[in-house]
Amino acid sequence: MDNEVNPKVLEVINEKRLSGPRLNPVEIVAKMGVLDARDKAFEYAWLASGDSVIASIWAEFVRVGDNGRWFYVESLNTEFKAGGGARSANQAQRAKDRLALLKRTFDNEEGFRAVLQTNRIPILEVESSRSAKVSSRVRDDQEWHVATWSSQEQIAILVRGERGWSPSESEVEAAMAAAHLAVPKASGSSSEGGEPGEPLSAEDLNAAAMAYVLKHFSSYGYKAEDVSAQGLGYAIEVTDKKGATLLKVAVRGVSTPSPGVELSDVERKCSELDKLWRLLVVTDPLSGAALHKIYKPSEIPQAQE
């Protein structure tokens, strides 16, 4: 709601409201190059013509730093709504799709365009109320970018304007408290276990990747069985409803898109002998924006670059 928006942010929104043609929320996104905007009216981010990313920014959660810069704390937890409560399957999928687009801009060091949005009901009720509607949506003339992305702390920091600045730890904590998000641990700590100061281990990443892959294939109606303890040269066997084996999958979890994956001797031998063998690499398996890529045996050198 407007009364939840920082006055400096609301001033920009009101100026845009009055200066341009009166367009509804769908028309605004369509005018920015989203050809199927009407079919994706309830999305949280869109891929526009020219492969540019557009993301909605809930103005109620925009914070203004001490230096006047705007920032927005993005939760990487797709399972829970702002303010608490589990998301529905559709809400969680929209959140995952949004994070995947934002993560792509971060990995490519690109900016994204934003639409500033206010809502007709309190912001913490938006995802819980069936009567929730957009109060206003305007195009922001300034580009935004993802300044930081922390899978450990489960947050990303989105910043309006030029690069080179990020909010202070206290500013981030205040923003998270206002959004009812868990306050991050001190810098350098791990939220996924382990001793303070230790980065996520390969074991942590691979365990998360295994869970991701099992869920991925199961969601398509296949049976995905963890056979990693058997030393077969692959970790997951995927079968159809009739019990026919479809894939034998080795799994790796990594934190960067270019991991330089190495295979064990058993995995390499299996990849050479079994035509059903595949390597599935999951990037950022602990975040809501996990991405995966499947490699055939002939494509393994690409995964090792």
NORPE-V291068 format. One record per pair of residues at least 24 apart in sequence whose C-alpha atoms are under 7 Angstrom apart, sorted by the first residue. I is the first residue (numbers start at 1). GAP is how many residues later the second one is. D is the distance in whole Angstrom. If there is no record, write none. Layout:
i = {I & I}
gap = {GAP & GAP}
d = {D & D}
This chain:
i = {1 & 1 & 1 & 1 & 1 & 1 & 1 & 2 & 4 & 5 & 5 & 13 & 16 & 17 & 25 & 43 & 44 & 44 & 44 & 45 & 52 & 53 & 53 & 53 & 54 & 54 & 54 & 55 & 55 & 55 & 56 & 56 & 56 & 56 & 57 & 57 & 57 & 57 & 58 & 58 & 58 & 59 & 59 & 59 & 60 & 60 & 61 & 63 & 65 & 65 & 69 & 70 & 70 & 71 & 71 & 71 & 71 & 72 & 72 & 72 & 73 & 73 & 73 & 73 & 73 & 73 & 74 & 74 & 74 & 75 & 75 & 75 & 76 & 76 & 76 & 76 & 76 & 77 & 77 & 77 & 78 & 81 & 82 & 82 & 82 & 83 & 83 & 83 & 96 & 96 & 99 & 99 & 100 & 103 & 106 & 110 & 111 & 111 & 111 & 112 & 112 & 112 & 113 & 113 & 114 & 114 & 114 & 114 & 115 & 115 & 116 & 151 & 151 & 151 & 152 & 152 & 152 & 153 & 153 & 154 & 205 & 205 & 205 & 206 & 206 & 208 & 208 & 209 & 209 & 209 & 209 & 209 & 210 & 212 & 233 & 233 & 233 & 234 & 246 & 247 & 247 & 247 & 248 & 248 & 248 & 249 & 249 & 249 & 249 & 250 & 250 & 250 & 251 & 251 & 251 & 252 & 252 & 252 & 253 & 253 & 253 & 253 & 254 & 254 & 254 & 255 & 255 & 256 & 257 & 258 & 259 & 260 & 260 & 260 & 261 & 261 & 262 & 271 & 272}
gap = {59 & 117 & 118 & 119 & 120 & 121 & 122 & 116 & 56 & 54 & 55 & 125 & 122 & 121 & 112 & 51 & 50 & 51 & 54 & 53 & 60 & 48 & 59 & 60 & 58 & 59 & 60 & 58 & 59 & 60 & 58 & 59 & 60 & 61 & 57 & 58 & 59 & 60 & 58 & 59 & 60 & 57 & 58 & 59 & 58 & 63 & 118 & 112 & 102 & 106 & 91 & 89 & 90 & 86 & 87 & 88 & 89 & 85 & 86 & 87 & 82 & 83 & 84 & 85 & 102 & 103 & 81 & 82 & 83 & 79 & 80 & 81 & 78 & 79 & 80 & 211 & 212 & 77 & 210 & 211 & 210 & 46 & 42 & 97 & 98 & 41 & 96 & 97 & 192 & 193 & 189 & 190 & 189 & 186 & 40 & 35 & 32 & 33 & 34 & 31 & 32 & 33 & 30 & 31 & 25 & 26 & 29 & 30 & 24 & 25 & 24 & 133 & 135 & 136 & 38 & 39 & 40 & 31 & 38 & 133 & 48 & 49 & 80 & 46 & 47 & 77 & 78 & 42 & 43 & 44 & 73 & 76 & 41 & 73 & 33 & 34 & 37 & 33 & 30 & 29 & 30 & 31 & 28 & 29 & 30 & 28 & 29 & 30 & 31 & 28 & 29 & 30 & 28 & 29 & 30 & 28 & 29 & 30 & 28 & 29 & 30 & 32 & 28 & 29 & 30 & 28 & 29 & 27 & 26 & 47 & 45 & 43 & 44 & 45 & 42 & 43 & 42 & 26 & 25}
d = {7 & 6 & 5 & 5 & 6 & 6 & 7 & 6 & 5 & 6 & 5 & 7 & 6 & 7 & 6 & 6 & 6 & 7 & 6 & 5 & 7 & 7 & 5 & 6 & 6 & 5 & 5 & 6 & 5 & 6 & 6 & 5 & 6 & 7 & 6 & 6 & 5 & 6 & 6 & 5 & 6 & 6 & 6 & 6 & 7 & 7 & 7 & 7 & 7 & 7 & 7 & 6 & 5 & 7 & 6 & 4 & 6 & 6 & 5 & 6 & 7 & 6 & 5 & 6 & 7 & 7 & 5 & 5 & 6 & 6 & 5 & 7 & 5 & 5 & 7 & 6 & 5 & 6 & 7 & 5 & 5 & 6 & 6 & 7 & 7 & 5 & 7 & 5 & 6 & 6 & 7 & 5 & 5 & 7 & 6 & 7 & 6 & 6 & 4 & 6 & 5 & 6 & 5 & 6 & 6 & 6 & 7 & 7 & 5 & 6 & 6 & 7 & 6 & 5 & 6 & 5 & 7 & 6 & 6 & 7 & 5 & 6 & 7 & 5 & 4 & 6 & 6 & 7 & 6 & 5 & 6 & 5 & 7 & 7 & 5 & 4 & 6 & 6 & 7 & 5 & 6 & 7 & 6 & 5 & 6 & 6 & 5 & 6 & 7 & 6 & 5 & 6 & 6 & 5 & 6 & 6 & 5 & 6 & 6 & 5 & 6 & 6 & 6 & 5 & 6 & 5 & 5 & 6 & 6 & 7 & 7 & 6 & 4 & 5 & 6 & 5 & 6 & 6 & 7}
